[in-house]
Amino acid sequence: MIPMLTEGEILKEARSMKGDMTAVYRHLHRHPEVAHKERQTNLYIRKELDDMGVSWLAPADNITIAVLDSGIEGATVGLRCDTDALPVKEETGLPYASETEGVMHACGHDAHMAIGLGAISILKRHPGEWRGRVKAIFQPAEEGENGADQVIATGLVDDVDVFFAIHVWSPYESGTLHVAPVAVSAAVNMFTIRLRGKGGHGATPERCADAIVAGASLVTSLQTVVSRAVSPMEPAVLTIGSFHGGTAGNIIAQEAVLKGTIRTLREETRAKASESLKRYAENTAHMYGCEAEVEDIRVSDVVRNDPRAAKVVEECARRLVSADAVGTQQTMMLGDDFANYGRIAPYCYAQLGIADSEKRTDYAHHSGSFRTDEDALPLGTAWMASVAARLGSEWKEAKQWARFQICRIHDT
């Protein structure tokens, strides 16, 4: 009988590592890098892994995949830890605030990296006390920039049997663990619309085709995609987040660029919204004598937790905290490209509550005031290490049982 790590032992060890994890978190928070630029972040991660004696793969300068083997046969578990920061000016006033002007970890990815490194450290120190292998994926460009697809394209996670990710979550009370077999977040499309007209003097509009006027009209008309082109029974969001055009007050703009996102829960709704976006853009541009070029990128699918994986994750949560600290999840129109790993294997995406009004850790994600409750880091680390150990031990048996049940049904 193999002595397996217990949740109690894991949590005790994670708590003893709080100082080290906090130092990692603060370093990463102080040195954020935006999507596709996470090079120094990965050098830091690799040094931490080297110090642990953990091997790693580096298919790109901003992708690191730590590889850890228990020495005992079991499932291969993929742990996703995103690494990119956001182009947001930090307003926290923290002593370890971002040192990069206009860039900060405003979504908690610094905490995810600290949690992932902590979980690897625990598992590394206990060979022979858990089963299988772990591939900890330090993924770039999660924020709508196709980072998961870049990792998948390397082929280095094709052997993963089941994936797991934790996201710190400010709407939930700090120290609570949330997981459920539900659709956690929406499918994400990111789009860019370029309107091209005919520029000229601001005093002779009759000789021009004003791209800004066309863009302003398009912003308004696109609001009716959700209200009129999509069924009111279907959740959908269409947001224009950026509108740029023109160079001076007395020059009619020749070009205007709009950027935005579409969020949906069903593929049919997604297709309808995308088709409407293109049609509205082209027709509106034509009405003002302009042309429209639409780039509509499918960034990620719906994050939908596998029921079997969610069950294991919930069981781990209940072994770590009291019953009243384990909660469910609600479907939101946010998005995460973690869903794309579902093309390889089932997955579970869980949330760690960090909201504490006294510590001011309840600000919205993507806000300049966002911060993580450092006291929640050990719990997140323990949860990730526990899930990796449990899935490594139980996942292949669960898959074999499911196949047996299907065969038995067919036989009868």
N, C-alpha and C positions, 0 to 999 in steps of 0.2 A: 504494500500500500504506500503510495507516494504522499509524503506530508505536504499538503497544499497550504499556501498562504491564506490566512483568514482576513476578512475585512477589518477586524479589530487590530490585527498586527499591522496591516497596511496603513490604516488611519493613524495609529500611534507613530509609525515611522514618518509619515507625511507631516505630521505636526512637529516632529523634531527637526524637520528640514525647513521650517517656515522662514528662518533668517536667510538661508541660501536662496530659496525661491523668490523671496521679496527682493533680494539684491539683483537677481536675474531679471525680474519683472521691471524694476526701476531702470536698469541699464537699457533694456529694450524700449521702455517708454521714453527715455531721454534721447534715443537715437532712432527715430522712426524713418522709414523709407516707403515711398509710394509704390503702387503696383508696377511690376516689371523692373524695379530698381533695387530690390532687396538684397543687394550684394554684401554689404557690410553686416547686415543682419545674419546672413547665412555663414559668413566667416566666424561670427561670434558663436552661433549654434554649433558649428563643427568643432570649435575649440572646446566647448562644454562637453560634447560627445567624446572627444579625444581624452579629456580629463577623466571621464568615466570609464574609458576603455571600451567604448561602444563603436562598432564599425558603421560606416555610412557610405551612401552612394551620392554622387553629385553629377547628375546628367546635364545640369546647367549651373551657371554661377549664382542663380537665385532659387535653386531647388536643392533641398537636402532630404534624403530618405535614410533615417537611422534603421539599422537592421539588428535585431536582437533575437537570439535563439535560446530557448529554455533547456535544450538538450534532451527534451522528451517529446515524443510524437504528439501532435495536436494540430489545431487549425492555425492558419496564418491570419492575424488580425491587423487591419490597417487603422492607424490612429491619425486623423487629420488635424493639423495645427496650422492655421493660416498665419501669414507673416506680414502682410502689407498694411500700411497706414493710410491715412486719408489727407487730402489737401484742405485741411481745416486748421485755423489758427487756434492754438491752445489758450484757454482762459481760466485754467484751474488755479494758477498761482502756486502750484506744488513745487517743492524744492527740487524735485527731479523732473520738472516740466521739459517738454521737447526743446532741444537745442537747434532744431532745424526750423527756420522761419516758415510759417504757413503750412506746416505738416505736423500731424500728431496721430497717435493711436487713439482715435475717438470711437473705436468699436470693440476694444478689448482683445485684439489679436496679440498684443504683448502678453496679456494674461494667459492666452491659449498656449503660447510658446513656453512660458514658464511652467504651466501645468504639464505640458507634454514632456518637457525635459525632466521634471520631477518624477513623473510616472515611469519613465525609462530608467531613471536612477534607482528607483525602488526595485523594479523587476531585475535589473542587472545584478543587484546585490543578493538575489535569491534564486540562483540557478537550481534547477531540480525541484523547485517548490511550486512550479506552474507548468503548464503544457503549451506546446506550440511555438510559434514565432510571432514577433511583432515587427511591423514596418511602420515607423512613425514618420508621417509625411509632413514636412515643413513646406507648405504650399504657398506659392506666390499668388498675387493678383486675384484674390477672392472677390474684391469689390467691383463686380461687374466687368472683369477684365480677362475672363477665360483661363484663370490659373489652373483649375482642376483639369481642364482639357489638355493643358500643357504637360501636366504630370502624367495623365493617362497615356498621352502620345509617346512617352518614353518606353512604355511596355514594362516598366519596373514594378508595377503594382498588379499585373495581370494574375499573379498567383494568390492574391488576397482572397480569403473565403468570406470575410465579413468586415465591414468598416464601422468605425465609431468616431464621433466628434462631440465635443462639448463646446457650447457657446455661453460665455458669461452674459447675464441678462438683467438689465436694470429695472424692468417692470416687475420682477419677482423679488420677494424679500430675501435678504442676504442669508445664506446658509441653507436655503431650500433647494431641492433637487427635483427637476421636472422632466418627465418622459411619458410618452403615450404612443400607442399604435395609430397615429393620425397623420394627416397632411399638415406639416408644421408651417411651411411657407410656400409661396407661389412660384410659378414659372416666371422667368425674367427674360424680357427682351430689352435691349438697349438700342436706341435709334438716333441717327443723325440725319437732319433734313437740310440740304443746301439749296437755297433759293437764289437763282441768278437772274438778274434783270439788266437794265441799262442805266448806267450812272450818268450823272451830269450836274449842272449847276442847280443849287437849291431854288433859284429864282425862275427856272424854266422847267417845271415839272412835266409840262405837256410833251417835252422832247425825251422824256425818260420813262423807265419802268422801275418803280421804286420797290426794291426788295424788302425794305423794312416795313412798308405798308402791307405788302403781301404776307410777311411773317406775322405781323400783328393780327391780321385777319385770320391767319391759320391757327395761331394760338387759341383764339376764341372758338373757331369752328371745331377744333379737335376735342374740345370739352364735350361735344355731343356724341363722340364715338361711344363712350360708355353709357351715356344717358339715352341714346337713340338707336345706335347700331348694334348694341349688345343687349340681350335679354335682361330685364331687371331681376330675374331669378339667379343670374350668374354673377359671382364676385369678379370685378375687374377694376383696374386702375390704369389711367393714362396720365402721366405727368410730364410737363415740359419744365426741365430744371435749368436750362441755359438758353439764352437768346442773345446773339452777338451780331452786330451789323453796323456798317458805316465807319467813317474815319473823322469827319468834321461836321459841324453844325450847318454849314452852307453847301454841303455836297450830298446829293441824292445817292443813296447806297446802291452799289451794283450787286452786292451779295449780302445775304443774311444766313446765319447758321443757327439752327435750333437743335438742341439735344434733349433727350428724354428717355422715359422707360415705360414699358407696358408690363403689367402684372396680372396673371390669370391663374385659375385653378384647373381649367379643363382645356384640352387640346383644341376642341372645336371653337371655344371662345378665343383662344390665342390666335388661331388662324383668322377668325373674323376680325379681330381688332387690328391685326397686321395688314390685312387687305384694306380695311377702312382707312388706316393711316396713310397708305400709299395713294389711295384714290383721293382722299381729302387734300393731300399735299399737292398732287398734280393738278387737280381741278382748281384749287385756290390760286396756285401760281399762274395758271393759264388765264384766270379771270383778271389778273393784274399785269398781264403781258410778260410774265416771268416763266422760267423753267424750274422744275424741282427734281432734285436727285435724292433718293431715299435709300439710306443704308440701315437695314433693320436686322440686328444680330440676335440670334437666340443664344443667350448666355447660359442659362441653366433651366433645368426642369423643376417640377414640383418636388419639394422635399417631403417624401412620404415614408415614414418609418416602417420597417419590416416588423410585423407583429412578434415573431419569434425572438428577434434581436432585442426589441423593446422590452419583452418580458424578462430577459436576462439582465438588461440594464436596470430595470425597476427593482428586481430582486437584489441586485448589488446595492442600490440606493437604500433599500429598507434595512440592509445589514449595517449601513454606515450611519444612518440618522434615525430619529424617532419617526413614527408613522405620520405625524402631523407636519413633518418637514419634507414629505414626499408629495409632489403635486403633479397634475396632468399638464398638458400643453394645449394651447389654443392655436387654431389656424390663423395666420397673419399674412398680409400681402407683401411682406418682406421677401427676400430671396437669398439663396446661398447655393453656390455651384457645387457644394458637397453632394447635391442630388446626382450629379453626373457620374459619380463613382458607382451608382446603381446600375450602370451599363456593364459593370464587371461582376458585382456581387451585392447581396442585400446589405442594408446599413441601418444605423440608428443615430439620430441627431438629438442630443439632449441639451438641456439648459440648466445652468447654475445661477441661482439668484444671487445678486450682489447689492440690492437696494437697501440702504441704511441712511435715513434722512440726516441723522446726526453726523455721519461721516461724509455726507454730501455725495454719496455714491448712487443716487437715484436719478441722475440726469439722463436725458434721452441719449441713445446711441447716435453718433455722428454730430453731437453737440460739442462745441469748444470747451464745455464745462464737464464733459464726461470723464469719469474716473472709475477704477475698479476697487472694490473692497479687498484690500490685501489679506484680511483675515479669512477670506473665502478660498484663497489659493490652496491651502493644504487639503481642504475637502474636495476641491476639484481634482487635485492630483490623486488623492486616494480613490475617487470614483473612477478615474480613467485607468489607473493601475488595476483596480479590482475587476473592471469590465474586461480589460485585456486578458487577465488571468482566467476569468470565468469562461469567456468566449473561446479562448484557446483550448480549454478543457472540454467544454460542452458542445461547441458548435457543430463539429462533424458528427457527433452522436445524434444531435437534433436533426441534422439533415438526413442521416441514414434512417431515423425513425419516421420522418416525413415521407421518404421514398417508400418505406415498408407499408405505411398506411395507404398510400396511393395504389400500390400494387395489390394490397388486400381488397381495396374497394373494387378495382378492375376485375379481380378474380371472382368476386361474388356477383 
